[in-house]
Amino acid sequence: MYLCGCKNYLFFMAQRNETGKQGEQLACSYLEGKGYSILDVNWHFQHYELDIVASFGGELVIVEVKTRSHDYLIAPSLAVDARKIRRTVIAADAYCRIKRVDMSARFDIISVIKTGSSYKVEDHIEDAFYPPVTCRNSASFAPY
């Protein structure tokens, strides 16, 4: 069975997932090199995900990693839209409640570019966005 009428769709998706994983691994190494402590990678709650959860300077840092090939049309950081921000904030709220984290948090974006078989961190935006004032569904779970 082929989805979207594309014979190579499954191969494409597997390759895309691998590219994302490689970008996240590089972002973790980059953050560790800057003195961050990595707490979790690809943390899931229901249908929500946090790419990287780290701590730095007494602050919880939630990092969204965007990996793109060198010929991208839109800057990777611009792919973090309002929907993605809302979902990230909901996941971060769940993380703090479940793990009983009592730290201030910030949200960063790391852009990773793939050229051929090599990857490079292009940009690290600290405090890339702030949580919206209201976030529906953020209290729709009982962590314990």
C-alpha positions as CSV (number, residue, x, y, z in Angstrom):
1,M,0.0,0.0,0.0
2,Y,1.4,3.4,-1.0
3,L,0.3,6.6,0.7
4,C,-0.2,9.9,-1.1
5,G,0.4,8.1,-4.4
6,C,4.1,8.1,-3.7
7,K,6.1,4.8,-4.1
8,N,8.9,5.9,-1.9
9,Y,6.7,7.5,0.8
10,L,7.7,5.0,3.6
11,F,11.4,5.4,2.7
12,F,11.0,9.2,2.7
13,M,9.4,9.2,6.1
14,A,12.0,6.8,7.6
15,Q,14.8,9.1,6.2
16,R,13.0,12.2,7.6
17,N,12.7,10.6,11.0
18,E,16.4,9.7,11.0
19,T,17.3,13.3,10.0
20,G,15.3,14.6,13.0
21,K,16.9,12.1,15.4
22,Q,20.4,13.1,14.2
23,G,19.5,16.8,14.6
24,E,18.3,16.2,18.2
25,Q,21.5,14.3,19.0
26,L,23.6,17.1,17.7
27,A,21.5,19.7,19.6
28,C,22.1,17.6,22.8
29,S,25.8,17.6,22.3
30,Y,25.8,21.3,21.5
31,L,23.9,22.1,24.7
32,E,26.1,19.9,26.9
33,G,29.1,21.7,25.4
34,K,27.6,24.9,26.6
35,G,27.1,23.5,30.2
36,Y,23.5,22.5,30.0
37,S,22.4,19.3,31.8
38,I,20.1,17.1,29.6
39,L,17.2,15.8,31.7
40,D,15.1,14.1,29.0
41,V,15.0,13.7,25.2
42,N,11.8,13.0,23.3
43,W,9.7,13.0,26.4
44,H,6.1,12.1,25.6
45,F,2.8,12.8,27.4
46,Q,-0.3,11.6,25.6
47,H,0.0,13.0,22.1
48,Y,2.4,15.7,23.1
49,E,6.2,15.7,22.9
50,L,9.2,17.7,24.1
51,D,12.3,17.3,22.0
52,I,14.8,18.2,24.7
53,V,14.4,19.1,28.4
54,A,17.5,20.5,30.0
55,S,18.5,22.6,33.0
56,F,20.9,25.5,33.0
57,G,21.6,28.1,35.6
58,G,18.8,26.9,37.8
59,E,16.3,27.2,35.0
60,L,14.3,24.5,33.2
61,V,15.0,24.8,29.4
62,I,12.5,23.3,27.0
63,V,14.1,23.0,23.6
64,E,12.3,22.5,20.3
65,V,14.8,21.2,17.6
66,K,14.1,21.9,14.0
67,T,16.3,20.1,11.5
68,R,16.2,21.0,7.8
69,S,18.2,20.1,4.7
70,H,20.5,22.9,3.3
71,D,18.0,23.8,0.6
72,Y,15.1,24.7,3.0
73,L,12.6,27.3,1.9
74,I,11.7,28.7,5.3
75,A,14.0,29.2,8.3
76,P,13.7,26.2,10.6
77,S,12.8,28.4,13.6
78,L,9.8,29.9,11.6
79,A,8.3,26.4,11.5
80,V,7.4,26.7,15.2
81,D,3.9,28.1,14.8
82,A,1.2,29.0,17.3
83,R,-0.1,25.4,17.3
84,K,3.3,24.0,18.0
85,I,3.9,26.5,20.7
86,R,0.6,25.6,22.4
87,R,1.4,21.9,22.3
88,T,4.9,22.5,23.6
89,V,3.6,24.5,26.5
90,I,0.9,21.9,27.4
91,A,3.7,19.2,27.3
92,A,6.0,21.3,29.5
93,D,3.2,21.9,32.0
94,A,2.6,18.1,32.2
95,Y,6.3,17.5,32.5
96,C,6.6,19.9,35.4
97,R,3.6,18.4,37.2
98,I,4.5,14.8,36.6
99,K,8.2,15.2,37.5
100,R,7.3,17.7,40.3
101,V,9.7,20.3,38.9
102,D,9.7,23.6,40.7
103,M,11.9,25.8,38.5
104,S,11.2,28.7,36.2
105,A,11.1,27.6,32.6
106,R,12.1,29.1,29.3
107,F,11.5,27.9,25.7
108,D,14.4,27.7,23.2
109,I,14.6,26.8,19.6
110,I,17.7,25.2,18.0
111,S,17.9,25.1,14.2
112,V,20.1,22.3,12.8
113,I,21.0,22.2,9.1
114,K,21.9,19.0,7.2
115,T,24.3,19.4,4.3
116,G,25.1,16.1,2.6
117,S,25.8,13.7,5.5
118,S,26.9,16.4,8.0
119,Y,24.8,18.3,10.5
120,K,25.5,21.7,12.1
121,V,23.8,23.9,14.6
122,E,22.8,27.0,12.7
123,D,21.1,28.9,15.4
124,H,20.1,28.7,19.1
125,I,17.3,31.1,20.1
126,E,17.0,31.5,23.8
127,D,13.6,32.6,25.1
128,A,12.2,32.0,21.6
129,F,8.6,32.2,22.7
130,Y,6.5,32.7,25.8
131,P,3.6,30.6,26.9
132,P,0.2,32.1,25.8
133,V,-1.9,33.6,28.5
134,T,-4.5,30.8,28.2
135,C,-3.8,27.3,27.1
136,R,-6.8,25.0,26.8
137,N,-6.4,21.4,27.9
138,S,-3.4,22.2,30.0
139,A,-5.2,20.9,33.1
140,S,-6.9,17.9,31.5
141,F,-4.8,15.3,33.2
142,A,-4.2,14.0,36.6
143,P,-0.4,13.1,36.9
144,Y,-0.8,11.1,40.1
